[in-house]
Amino acid sequence: MEKTTPKTKLLKEGSTHQSSFTKRIWKNLLVLSSAFLLNFTAFRGLQNLQSTLNSEAGLGVVSLSCVYASMVLSCMYAPFFIHKVGSCKWTIVVCFFGHVLYTGSNFYPSWYTLMPSSVLLGAISGPLWTAQNTYLTSSAQEYAEQHESPEGDIAKFNGIFYLLNDLSGIIGNLISSLVFSARTQDIGKGEFCGAMDCGIRPEANYSSHYVTNSSAPYKLAGFPADDKEHAVVANAVLLIYMLLWQPDEDSLGMILAVSGGWAVVRTVWRIQLFAVLGTMFPSNQEAVFANTKMAESIGSMLVFAYSAALCMDVKLYIYMAVLALGTVGFGVFECKTRNKKNQEADTS
């Protein structure tokens, strides 16, 4: 029979505590991801259908523009809001009530119900996503203390979160497809689709310009990847292909492939960005993630603003320019980060 000494007892207690600590972190990650999955399934299903279900006087599109416009402002006070609530966890709980009110207003859509709820939704979205990013990054850093790989663990945690979170996009698109299937809508024969489309359907750029007739109900969302260098190349190839592509009713396979490609490169950019920011600014995460979300919200707001006014080829050229600037900026940031780490290593 093995004799238990104070040292072995201490080691067992430490091992048990570490196992319990790891399980708690993974449980919190899965609970957080599942909550966002359920919440954003409702929101994304409604967002996809806003311009169709609430088309009178452009109510749906205007309400979405208000969501992203107020989200920009909400990012400015997100850190203050989180500190007033007391924690990232409770901030997420409080902000979810804004989504409940927005969903409820869509049962009785009008300028007097949908507009105020849209402004409120945007007003809580900045604190919501800032709290989510901060909590997720802090959890990953706690977990990384046992593995000494903070950037890798932050990327892993973001990958798992957005894997479940982006399932809401798939489910929301399935709901949209059921609605479109129930009320068939002729959106053209294909001769005005693709990069040369200058129609005034602002609902969803990819859907309205590239998905036609029987292909309309079907879209695809992809899953996380972890290779930003290849993502840049894939992003550029997709943009060039979409400039040259003329979709028709038989393009379902290519539509799914292009949609999946978009999802992959978008996820790579997002996960890598959060991993680098979380590693470089460990003591100021709330302000960093709030600024990141504000920049993203400005982009979404501008897309909704110019969507009906510009042809698809112009939008693709704008995307190319933004992609080039973003790639250069990200490269400069990584070079500075690498030089800083090398200097710290030389000093030590």
C-alpha positions in Angstrom: 0.0 0.0 0.0 1.4 3.4 -1.0 2.2 5.6 1.8 0.7 9.1 1.6 3.1 11.8 2.6 2.4 15.6 2.9 4.2 16.2 -0.4 2.2 13.6 -2.4 -1.0 14.9 -0.8 -0.1 18.4 -1.9 0.7 17.3 -5.4 -2.7 15.4 -5.7 -4.6 18.5 -4.4 -2.7 20.7 -6.9 -3.5 18.3 -9.7 -7.2 18.1 -8.7 -7.4 21.9 -8.5 -5.8 22.3 -11.9 -8.2 19.8 -13.5 -11.2 21.6 -11.9 -9.9 25.0 -13.1 -9.5 23.7 -16.7 -13.0 22.2 -16.7 -14.5 25.5 -15.4 -12.9 27.5 -18.2 -14.1 25.1 -20.9 -17.6 25.0 -19.4 -17.8 28.8 -19.3 -16.6 28.9 -22.9 -19.2 26.5 -24.1 -22.0 28.2 -22.1 -21.0 31.6 -23.6 -20.8 30.3 -27.1 -24.2 28.5 -26.8 -25.8 31.7 -25.5 -24.6 33.7 -28.5 -25.6 30.9 -30.8 -29.2 31.0 -29.6 -29.4 34.8 -29.4 -27.9 35.5 -32.8 -29.9 32.8 -34.5 -33.0 35.0 -34.0 -31.2 38.3 -34.8 -29.5 37.0 -38.0 -32.7 35.4 -39.3 -34.5 38.8 -38.8 -31.6 40.7 -40.3 -31.6 38.6 -43.5 -35.3 39.3 -44.0 -35.6 42.9 -42.9 -35.7 44.4 -46.4 -38.1 41.8 -47.6 -40.5 41.6 -44.6 -40.3 45.4 -43.8 -39.9 46.8 -47.3 -42.5 49.6 -47.0 -40.6 53.0 -47.3 -37.3 51.1 -46.7 -38.1 50.5 -43.0 -36.1 47.3 -42.8 -32.9 48.8 -44.3 -33.2 52.0 -42.4 -33.6 50.1 -39.1 -30.5 48.1 -39.8 -28.6 51.3 -40.6 -29.7 52.7 -37.2 -28.5 49.5 -35.5 -24.9 49.9 -36.8 -24.9 53.7 -36.5 -25.8 53.6 -32.8 -23.3 50.6 -32.4 -20.5 53.0 -33.4 -21.4 55.4 -30.7 -21.9 52.6 -28.1 -18.3 51.5 -28.6 -17.2 54.8 -27.2 -18.7 54.2 -23.8 -18.4 50.4 -23.8 -15.5 50.2 -21.2 -17.4 52.7 -18.9 -20.6 50.7 -19.3 -18.8 47.4 -18.4 -17.3 48.9 -15.2 -20.6 50.4 -14.2 -22.4 47.0 -14.5 -19.5 45.4 -12.6 -18.3 42.5 -14.8 -18.2 41.2 -18.3 -20.5 38.3 -17.5 -23.3 40.6 -16.2 -22.8 43.0 -19.0 -23.5 40.2 -21.5 -26.7 39.2 -19.6 -27.9 42.8 -19.4 -27.3 43.5 -23.1 -29.1 40.4 -24.2 -32.4 42.1 -23.0 -31.9 44.6 -25.9 -32.0 41.7 -28.3 -35.2 40.4 -26.7 -36.8 43.8 -27.2 -35.6 44.0 -30.8 -37.0 40.6 -31.6 -40.3 41.4 -29.9 -40.7 44.6 -32.0 -40.5 42.6 -35.2 -43.8 41.0 -34.3 -45.4 44.5 -34.7 -43.0 46.3 -37.1 -43.6 50.0 -37.6 -41.6 53.2 -37.5 -42.7 53.6 -33.8 -41.6 50.1 -32.7 -38.7 49.0 -34.9 -36.8 52.2 -35.0 -36.5 52.7 -31.2 -35.6 49.0 -30.6 -33.0 49.2 -33.4 -31.3 52.2 -31.8 -31.4 50.5 -28.4 -30.0 47.3 -30.0 -27.1 49.3 -31.4 -26.6 51.1 -28.1 -26.0 47.8 -26.2 -24.1 46.0 -29.0 -20.8 47.8 -28.4 -20.7 46.8 -24.7 -21.9 43.3 -25.5 -19.2 42.5 -28.0 -16.5 44.3 -26.0 -17.5 42.3 -22.9 -17.5 39.1 -24.9 -14.1 39.7 -26.4 -12.6 40.7 -23.1 -14.0 37.8 -21.2 -13.0 35.3 -23.9 -9.5 36.6 -24.1 -9.1 36.7 -20.3 -10.2 33.1 -20.0 -7.8 32.1 -22.8 -4.9 33.8 -21.0 -5.8 32.1 -17.7 -5.8 28.8 -19.6 -2.6 29.6 -21.3 -0.8 30.0 -18.0 -0.6 26.2 -17.9 0.7 25.9 -21.5 2.7 29.1 -22.1 1.1 29.8 -25.5 -1.2 32.8 -25.0 -1.6 33.7 -28.6 -2.3 30.1 -29.7 -4.9 29.6 -26.9 -6.6 32.9 -27.6 -6.9 31.9 -31.3 -8.2 28.5 -30.2 -10.8 29.9 -27.9 -11.9 32.4 -30.5 -12.1 29.6 -33.1 -14.4 27.5 -30.8 -16.6 30.5 -30.0 -17.0 31.6 -33.6 -17.6 28.1 -34.7 -20.7 27.9 -32.5 -21.6 31.6 -33.0 -21.5 31.3 -36.8 -23.8 28.4 -36.7 -26.4 31.0 -36.0 -25.8 32.3 -39.5 -26.4 28.9 -41.0 -29.6 28.5 -39.0 -30.7 32.0 -39.8 -30.1 31.4 -43.5 -32.1 28.2 -43.3 -35.0 30.2 -41.8 -34.6 32.8 -44.5 -34.7 30.0 -47.2 -37.9 28.7 -45.8 -39.5 32.1 -45.9 -38.3 32.7 -49.5 -39.5 29.2 -50.5 -42.9 29.9 -49.0 -43.2 33.2 -50.9 -41.4 32.8 -54.3 -40.0 36.0 -55.6 -38.7 36.6 -59.1 -35.5 38.5 -59.0 -34.5 38.3 -62.6 -33.2 35.9 -65.2 -29.5 36.3 -64.4 -28.6 38.8 -67.1 -28.4 41.7 -64.6 -26.7 39.7 -61.9 -23.0 39.6 -61.0 -20.5 42.4 -60.9 -22.4 44.5 -63.4 -25.6 44.5 -61.4 -26.7 48.1 -60.6 -30.1 47.2 -59.1 -31.5 48.9 -56.0 -31.9 45.8 -53.9 -30.0 46.8 -50.8 -30.8 43.8 -48.6 -27.7 41.6 -48.8 -25.0 42.4 -51.4 -24.0 38.9 -52.1 -27.5 37.5 -52.1 -29.0 40.2 -54.2 -26.3 40.5 -56.8 -25.2 36.8 -57.2 -28.0 34.6 -56.1 -30.8 34.2 -58.7 -34.2 32.4 -58.9 -34.1 28.8 -57.6 -30.7 29.4 -56.1 -32.0 32.1 -53.8 -32.8 30.0 -50.7 -29.3 28.4 -50.5 -26.2 30.0 -48.9 -23.3 28.6 -46.9 -21.3 29.7 -43.9 -17.9 28.3 -43.2 -15.8 27.3 -40.2 -12.6 28.7 -38.7 -9.2 28.4 -40.2 -5.8 29.6 -39.0 -3.6 30.8 -41.9 -3.7 34.6 -42.6 -1.1 34.5 -45.4 -3.2 32.2 -47.5 -6.4 34.1 -46.4 -5.0 37.2 -48.1 -4.4 35.4 -51.4 -7.8 33.6 -51.2 -9.5 36.9 -50.5 -8.0 38.5 -53.5 -8.7 35.6 -55.8 -12.4 35.6 -54.7 -12.7 39.3 -55.4 -11.2 39.0 -58.9 -13.4 35.9 -59.6 -16.5 37.8 -58.6 -15.6 40.6 -60.9 -15.4 38.2 -63.8 -18.2 35.8 -62.8 -21.6 35.9 -64.5 -23.9 33.6 -62.3 -27.0 32.0 -63.7 -29.7 29.5 -62.5 -27.3 26.6 -62.8 -24.6 28.2 -60.6 -25.6 26.6 -57.3 -22.4 24.7 -56.7 -20.2 27.7 -57.4 -22.4 29.9 -55.2 -21.9 27.6 -52.3 -18.2 27.4 -53.0 -17.7 31.2 -53.1 -19.9 31.7 -50.0 -17.8 29.1 -48.1 -14.6 30.8 -49.3 -15.9 34.1 -48.0 -16.7 32.6 -44.6 -13.3 31.0 -44.3 -11.2 34.1 -45.1 -13.4 36.3 -42.9 -13.0 33.9 -39.9 -9.2 33.8 -40.4 -8.9 37.6 -40.3 -11.2 37.8 -37.3 -9.5 35.1 -35.2 -6.0 36.2 -35.9 -6.8 39.9 -35.2 -8.3 39.1 -31.8 -5.4 36.8 -30.9 -2.8 39.4 -31.8 -4.7 42.3 -30.0 -5.3 40.2 -26.9 -1.7 39.2 -26.7 -0.3 42.7 -27.3 -2.6 44.6 -25.0 -3.3 42.4 -22.0 -3.9 45.2 -19.6 -6.2 47.4 -21.7 -8.4 44.9 -23.5 -11.8 46.6 -23.0 -10.6 49.8 -24.8 -8.8 47.8 -27.5 -11.8 45.6 -28.3 -14.2 48.5 -28.2 -12.2 50.3 -30.8 -12.0 47.2 -32.9 -15.8 46.8 -32.8 -16.3 50.5 -33.6 -14.2 50.2 -36.7 -16.2 47.1 -37.8 -19.5 48.9 -37.1 -18.4 51.9 -39.2 -17.7 49.5 -42.1 -21.1 47.8 -41.8 -22.9 51.1 -41.5 -21.1 52.4 -44.7 -22.1 49.3 -46.6 -25.7 49.7 -45.7 -25.5 53.4 -46.6 -24.1 53.0 -50.1 -25.5 49.6 -50.9 -28.4 50.9 -53.0 -26.4 53.6 -54.7 -23.5 51.7 -56.2 -23.1 48.9 -58.8 -21.6 45.7 -57.6 -18.3 46.1 -59.5 -17.7 49.4 -57.7 -18.3 47.7 -54.3 -15.8 45.0 -55.2 -13.2 47.6 -56.1 -13.8 49.4 -52.8 -13.3 46.0 -51.1 -10.1 45.5 -52.9 -8.7 48.8 -51.8 -9.8 48.2 -48.2 -8.2 44.7 -48.3 -4.9 46.2 -49.6 -4.8 48.8 -46.9 -5.8 46.3 -44.2 -3.1 43.8 -45.3 -0.4 46.5 -45.2 -1.6 47.8 -41.9 -1.7 44.3 -40.4 1.8 43.5 -41.8 3.3 46.7 -40.3 1.7 45.9 -36.9 3.1 42.4 -36.9 6.6 43.7 -37.8 6.5 46.1 -34.9 5.3 43.4 -32.6 8.0 41.0 -33.7 10.7 43.7 -33.3 9.4 44.6 -29.8 9.6 40.9 -28.8 13.1 40.6 -30.1 14.2 43.7 -28.2 12.7 42.4 -25.0 14.4 39.0 -25.6 17.8 40.7 -26.2 17.4 42.9 -23.0 16.6 39.9 -20.9 
